[in-house]
């Protein structure tokens, strides 16, 4: 049985995946509706989706597989987070000594021209990549 911490962590990963979706989902009712369009088994209720979003439940494996495929994320990551053997990113000290190349500066300039919501998505992606 998952611990409260595992449920809360799953909920955070689900929210990240939902935010990254090309069609962001707003709320449990919309999550249940979109999930049910893709899932071949018994439909879930908005209350069930609310439990997923609120960190009170983790879906069964078949439902996790449907969510992962729908949101184009790794099923293991969605359920458990990064694998224990996953490569860790560089630590903060190495970032302090980082000297950006001309390509890096050009990329940063392009990112700075994006609307705030898209910049947020880029930042969120970078944070997720650093955790894996």
N, C-alpha and C positions, 0 to 999 in steps of 0.2 A: 504494500500500500504506500503510495507516495506521501512524503512528508509535506507539511505546509510550505516549507522553503522550496521544495521541488515544484510544487504547484504554482507558487508565486513566480519562480524563475521561468516556468513554461509560459505563464501568462505574459511575461515581459517579451519573450521571444516571439510569441504569437502576435503581440501588438507591433513589434518591429516588422515582422513579415507582412502584416496587413497594411502597415504604412507604406511599405515598399511596393505594394501591389499597384499595377497600372490603374486599377479601379479601386481606390481606397474604400474600405468598409467603415461605416460609421454606426457603431452600436451593435448590441447583441441581436436585435431583430433582423438587421440586414445581414449579419454574419450567418445566422441560422438559415435565412432564405437562400443566400448564395451557396452555402455549404450543401443544403438539401438539393439544389439543382445539380450538384456534382456527385453526391453520394448515392450509391446503388442500394444501400440498406434502408432501414427504418429512419424516417426523418427525425431530426432533433427539434426541440422546442427552443424558443428564444431564451427560456430560463436556463437551459443547458449551455447555450452559447454564453450567457451571462456568467455562469460558473467558470467557464474556460477563461473569459476575459478578466474575471475578478480573482483569479488565482485560487479558486475553491475546488477545481477538478481538472483532471487531465483526461483527454479523450482516449478511448480504446485504440489499439494499434491500427485497426482498419480505418478508423476515422482520422487518426494521425496521418496515415498514408494518403488519404484523400486531401487533407489540408495541405500537406507538403507538396503534393503534385500540383494542386491548384495554385499555390503561392510560389511555386518554383523554388523551394528551399529543401535542404537535406532533412530527411525524416529524423535521423539521429540527432542532428542539431536542434530541431524543433522540440523533440522530446527531452533530451538530456543536456543540451548545450554542446560545447566543443568536446571532442574526444580527448581522453586523458593523454594519449600519445600525440596529440596535435602539436604542431610546431608553434612555439610561443613567439610573440613579436618582440622586437627590440625594446629595451627598457627606456625609461625617460631620460636617463643620463646620456645615452647615445644620441637621442634626439637633440639634446642641447648642443652637441658638437657637430650637428648636421650642417653642411654647407650646400644650399640648394644650387642645382645646375640651372642653366638657361632654360632647359625644357621644363623643369619643375616650376620655375618662376612664370613661364608662359602658361602652364596649366593653372596655376593659382590665379592668374589674371582672368582666365576664362571662367573659372569657378566664381570669382568675385562679381562677374557680370550676370550671373544667374539670379532669378528671383529668390527671395528668402526661403520659400518652401523647398525649392530644388537644392539650394545650398545646404539646407538642413538634411536632406536625404543623402547628399554626398558625405557630409560629416558623419551621419549615422552609419553609412556603409564603411567608412574608414575605421570607426570605432569597433564595428563588428569584425572587420578583418584583423584588427590588432588583437582581438580577444581569441581568435582561433589559432 
